[in-house]
Amino acid sequence: MLEQPGCVWCKRWNEEIGTAYPKTEEGQQAPLRRIDISGDWPEDLSGVRLERLTPTFILVEDGVEVARLRGYPGADFFWPMLGAMLSKLPAEKVKADAS
């Protein structure tokens, strides 16, 4: 999750989704890593394009971007959109996480 200080949509995501996220199947399959875009870009994400819009959710597998969701569309839309992102993971990854 790309975020930055003062982002009202990041705050809303935190209030509506943030606490529950790590307890969900989706949160187990794709643990959340928070990156403050006002700081340095992490070296291990050098192959992933930086984004200025926050929040942005980038699904990364082995250092390669799989999918990206720009902005927070609200709880009713977030979960289905996240599901669509997760469906792009390699089948082996999904099977391993389901075990």
N, C-alpha and C positions, 0 to 999 in steps of 0.2 A: 504494500500500500504506500503510494507516494502521498505525502502530506506536507503541510507547511504551517507555520504559526499564523493564527488568525483566520484559518480556513473554516467558514461556517458550515460548509457541507461535510467536512471531515468531522466536525463536532457533532453534526446530526447523525452521521454514520456511527460514530462512537456511542451515541446515546441509544440508537435504535437497533444496532447490530453488534457493535463491538464487544459487549460483555458476553453475549451468547455465542459468538462466532467460534471460539476455540472448543466449545462443547459440542459442536455439530459435526456430522459426518464430513461436510465440506471443509470445515476447519481442521479436521484431522487429516484429510487428504491434501489440503493446501494450507499449511500453517502460515499465519500472517507474519510478514516481516515489514516493519514500518521504516520508511526512509524519508527523512526530512529533506526536501529538495533545496532548502536554503543552505544546506551543508554540502560537503563533498560527495560526489557520486562514488559508490562503493566499487572497488577494483574488480570484485568478482562479477559485477554486472556490466563490465566494459562493452560487451556485445549487445546490450539492451539500450535502446534509444531513450534518452532523457525526455521527460514530459514536464510541461509547465502547468498544466491543469491539475488541480487537486480537488478531491482525491482521485487518484488513478490506481487501478488494480491491475497488476501485471502478473500473469501466471508464467513462471519460469521453470523449465525442466533442464537440468544439466547445463545451466548457463545460457540456455537458448529461450527466447520469448516464444510462448505457445499461444497466448491470447492476451488481450488488453481491454479493459473497461474504463472509459474516461468518464469521470463524474460519478455522482451518486444519484440514481434515479428514484430512490425511495425503497423502503423495505419490500413492497409488493413486487417490484420489478427486479430488485437486486438478486434475490435468490434464484429465479429462473435464468437470469443472465449469467450468474456465476455457474450454474449447472451447465449451461451451454459452453462456457469456457472450459470447465473440467472435462467435458466430453471430448475435448480435443487432445487430451493427454494420451500418450501411447497406451494401448490395451494392457500391456505388461504392468505398467505403473498402476493402473486402476485395479487390476487383479491382485497385485501385491499389497496394496493398501486395504483391500477388502478382506484380506486374510486375518 
